[in-house]
Amino acid sequence: MNRVYIEPTKFTDLRSGEATFGWRAFDDYSQAYDNTWSEKDMPKDDLDFLKRVLEVSDDETLWGMLEFCEENEQGIHIGDRFIEWQEFSPLLKSVHAS
């Protein structure tokens, strides 16, 4: 079964050392990322992090993964935590409603 992951990520340029923040998302078929956040944009709590990703991202690949979760009523991996569909669904629906 396909599993969807969204990882809070610090991106570091290997030459300059400059760091940016954001997320990496991947499943068995695709991947996406956003490295445009600042460190202060990174919530410490996994649910707050997921909510921010949902609110600010318009990445088609990410939303394709999220639609898969919705169609299959499947939870999502955020960092080291698995968020069950019952907990994930209201967040997803609240973003769709706005």
Helices and strands as residue ranges (DSSP letters): E 5-12, E 19-26, E 31-37, G 39-41, H 46-56, H 60-72, E 76-78, E 81-83, H 85-97
